[in-house]
């Protein structure tokens, strides 16, 4: 619970047994009420490791892709009545410790949606990413901010539901962006 808002973390995972435990363990439990790992057909021990660290697990049963895993996670969050959904990568590259920084603008009603990127921090390790992708990864949030006419330059991703600002109990859409900048739309 964060300032009266119930918070769920959705973590899509595919064959990340060596990393998923660290992700779940790093989750700030004082603000995240439930951690749900959505397994996208892993053939390793990702599910067992996630459960051993206290995560709820939704198994997709087959590899359907990260979009399907996120939709399943959002569906679960809506069914359970959570106020805020936070998406975190299952590969331990995001910073769950920064979730309170993302929740603050939502709790203060300054934002319904907060997008972030682990790549925006100066000196971020982009790994073996080709130069053209490094440039695009840094440029995308700036261009998106210009189009949205709002600064969207934070460090992880969060979406408030229902309907990103709608007070309706029957949302007409849910929006969000993953830390890689992939758009998500309504899944009902």
C-alpha positions in Angstrom: 0.0 0.0 0.0 1.4 3.4 -0.9 -0.4 6.4 0.5 -3.8 4.7 0.4 -3.3 3.1 -3.1 -3.1 -0.7 -3.5 -0.1 -1.6 -5.7 0.7 -4.7 -7.7 3.9 -5.5 -9.5 3.6 -7.5 -12.7 6.8 -9.2 -13.8 6.7 -11.0 -17.2 9.3 -13.8 -17.3 10.7 -16.3 -19.8 13.5 -18.6 -18.8 15.0 -16.2 -16.2 15.6 -18.7 -13.3 19.0 -17.1 -12.5 17.5 -13.6 -12.2 13.8 -13.7 -11.2 14.6 -14.4 -7.6 16.6 -11.3 -7.4 13.8 -9.3 -9.0 11.2 -10.5 -6.5 13.5 -10.1 -3.5 14.4 -6.5 -4.5 10.7 -5.5 -4.7 9.9 -2.9 -2.0 7.3 -4.8 -0.1 6.5 -1.8 2.1 4.8 -0.3 -1.0 4.1 -3.2 -3.3 1.2 -5.3 -2.0 1.6 -8.3 -4.3 4.2 -9.4 -6.8 2.8 -11.5 -9.7 5.2 -13.2 -12.0 3.6 -14.1 -15.3 5.4 -17.0 -16.8 5.5 -17.1 -20.6 6.1 -20.8 -21.1 9.5 -21.0 -19.4 11.3 -24.4 -19.7 13.6 -23.7 -16.8 12.9 -23.3 -13.1 11.7 -19.7 -13.3 8.3 -20.5 -11.8 9.7 -22.5 -8.8 12.3 -19.7 -8.1 9.7 -17.0 -8.2 7.4 -18.9 -5.9 10.2 -19.6 -3.5 10.7 -15.8 -3.1 7.0 -15.3 -2.4 5.6 -14.3 -5.8 2.2 -15.3 -7.0 2.7 -17.0 -10.4 0.4 -17.0 -13.4 1.5 -19.6 -16.0 0.6 -18.9 -19.6 1.1 -22.6 -20.4 2.9 -21.8 -23.7 5.1 -19.1 -25.1 2.7 -16.4 -26.2 5.0 -13.3 -26.0 5.5 -10.5 -23.5 2.4 -8.7 -24.7 0.2 -11.6 -23.8 1.9 -12.0 -20.4 1.4 -8.3 -19.7 -2.3 -8.5 -20.7 -2.7 -11.5 -18.3 -1.1 -9.6 -15.5 -3.3 -6.5 -16.1 -6.4 -8.7 -16.3 -5.5 -10.2 -12.9 -4.8 -6.7 -11.4 -8.2 -5.5 -12.5 -10.0 -8.6 -11.2 -8.3 -8.2 -7.9 -9.2 -4.4 -7.7 -5.7 -2.9 -7.5 -5.3 0.8 -7.8 -1.9 0.9 -9.4 0.0 -1.6 -11.6 3.8 -1.4 -11.9 5.5 -3.5 -14.6 9.1 -4.6 -13.9 11.3 -6.6 -16.2 12.0 -10.2 -15.1 15.7 -10.0 -16.2 16.8 -7.9 -13.2 17.7 -4.9 -15.3 15.1 -2.5 -13.8 15.3 -0.9 -10.4 12.4 -2.0 -8.2 13.8 0.1 -5.4 12.7 3.2 -7.5 9.0 2.2 -7.5 8.2 4.8 -4.8 9.6 7.6 -7.0 7.1 6.5 -9.7 4.2 6.2 -7.4 4.6 9.7 -5.9 3.1 11.6 -8.9 0.2 9.2 -9.0 -0.5 9.4 -5.3 -0.4 13.2 -5.5 -2.8 13.2 -8.5 -0.2 14.9 -10.7 -0.2 11.9 -13.1 -2.3 9.0 -14.0 0.5 7.4 -15.9 4.3 7.4 -15.4 6.6 5.9 -18.0 10.3 5.4 -17.5 13.4 3.9 -18.9 16.4 2.3 -17.3 18.4 3.7 -20.2 17.9 7.4 -19.3 20.3 7.5 -16.4 23.7 9.0 -17.3 26.3 6.3 -17.7 23.7 3.5 -18.0 25.2 0.3 -19.2 23.5 -0.5 -22.5 25.4 -3.8 -22.9 26.2 -5.1 -26.3 23.5 -3.0 -27.9 24.4 -1.7 -31.4 25.0 2.0 -31.7 21.8 2.7 -33.7 19.7 1.1 -31.0 21.5 3.0 -28.3 20.6 6.3 -30.1 17.0 5.2 -30.6 16.7 4.1 -27.0 17.8 7.5 -25.8 15.8 9.4 -28.4 12.4 7.6 -28.1 11.4 9.0 -24.6 12.3 12.5 -25.7 10.2 12.2 -28.8 7.4 10.6 -26.9 7.5 13.4 -24.4 7.2 16.0 -27.1 4.2 14.2 -28.7 2.5 13.7 -25.4 3.3 17.3 -24.3 4.5 16.0 -21.0 7.8 15.0 -19.5 7.9 11.2 -19.4 11.5 10.9 -18.3 11.7 8.7 -15.2 13.3 5.3 -14.6 10.7 2.4 -14.6 7.2 2.0 -15.8 3.8 2.4 -14.0 0.3 2.6 -15.1 -2.7 3.5 -12.9 -6.0 1.8 -13.6 -8.8 1.8 -14.3 -8.5 3.6 -17.6 -5.4 5.8 -16.8 -7.3 8.5 -15.0 -10.9 7.3 -15.6 -12.9 7.1 -12.4 -15.1 4.5 -14.1 -15.2 1.0 -12.6 -15.5 -0.3 -16.2 -12.5 1.1 -18.0 -12.7 1.7 -21.7 -8.9 1.4 -22.1 -5.7 0.8 -20.2 -2.5 2.3 -21.4 1.1 1.9 -20.6 4.7 1.7 -21.9 7.2 -0.9 -20.9 10.7 0.2 -20.1 11.7 -0.7 -23.7 9.1 1.7 -25.0 6.6 -0.8 -26.4 3.0 0.4 -26.2 0.3 -1.6 -24.5 -3.4 -1.1 -25.1 -6.8 -2.2 -23.8 -7.0 -5.9 -23.0 -10.6 -6.5 -21.9 
